[in-house]
Amino acid sequence: MHQEKMVIILIGAPGSGKGTQAEFLAKKFDLAHFETSKVLEKRLEKIDLKEKELVLAKKLYDSGKLVTPRLVAGVVIEEIKRLYKNQKGIIFSGSPRTFYEAEKEMPILNELYGKKNIKIIYIRLSKRESVKRNSVRKICKKNRHPIPFTLEEYKKIKKCPWDGSGIVSRSLDKPKLIQRRYQVFLKDTKPVLVYFKSHDYKINIINGEQPIEKVQRDILKKI
């Protein structure tokens, strides 16, 4: 018997606002914000050099490329099952990131939460806007809350308004890496939309080049 818990999947290029929108939606609907990159970063912080797959994964991650889909899918599925057991709905802001991951993760989500409770949101963003936004993007040290510097009230703050920790730039948000990550998105992640279409999921397309509040309103209309 399915729990009546919502699952929201946000798909979008780097800088499309997935993290910011996920934080907003997680609070509004009491969902667990599952940020794949955060889970991976924690897993890759301390690795044994004997763990060859993880050593390779860290090299890929640090260069702006996607980590081995098999490893990512394993981590994600384990977390999905844990959250379901704790009776939590989920919002994803970085998974599934490849066709392979979608093939492995979506059947689990369908089985646990029910297909009708899964909402797909594609936040569309151009390469030019992706590079522009990511070049000034900041997050907080403690919990990686995204700091929306495009909003006037956040432009001059020095500490995270949610947990008080310092504000930093991500190592991945350097111009060359941003351009590479956008190409990776087109090559590896955008095909996930093909998976969704072929399995009869409704894809809700949102214009990601609007102000944050407008994107929020458009997403709420769709879900």
Stockholm file with secondary structure:
# STOCKHOLM 1.0

chainA/1-223         MHQEKMVIILIGAPGSGKGTQAEFLAKKFDLAHFETSKVLEKRLEKIDLKEKELVLAKKLYDSGKLVTPRLVAGVVIEEIKRLYKNQKGIIFSGSPRTFYEAEKEMPILNELYGKKNIKIIYIRLSKRESVKRNSVRKICKKNRHPIPFTLEEYKKIKKCPWDGSGIVSRSLDKPKLIQRRYQVFLKDTKPVLVYFKSHDYKINIINGEQPIEKVQRDILKKI
#=GR chainA/1-223 SS CCCCCCEEEEEECTTSSHHHHHHHHHHHHTEEEECHHHHHHHHHHSCCTTCHHHHHHHHHHHTTCCCCHHHHHHHHHHHHHHHHHTTCEEEESSCCCSHHHHHHHHHHHHHHHCGGGEEEEEEECCHHHHHHHHTTCEEETTTCCEECTTSGGGTTCCBCTTTCCBEECCTTCSHHHHHHHHHHIIIIITTHHHHHHHTTCCEEEEETTSCHHHHHHHHHHHC
#=GC SS_cons         CCCCCCEEEEEECTTSSHHHHHHHHHHHHTEEEECHHHHHHHHHHSCCTTCHHHHHHHHHHHTTCCCCHHHHHHHHHHHHHHHHHTTCEEEESSCCCSHHHHHHHHHHHHHHHCGGGEEEEEEECCHHHHHHHHTTCEEETTTCCEECTTSGGGTTCCBCTTTCCBEECCTTCSHHHHHHHHHHIIIIITTHHHHHHHTTCCEEEEETTSCHHHHHHHHHHHC
//
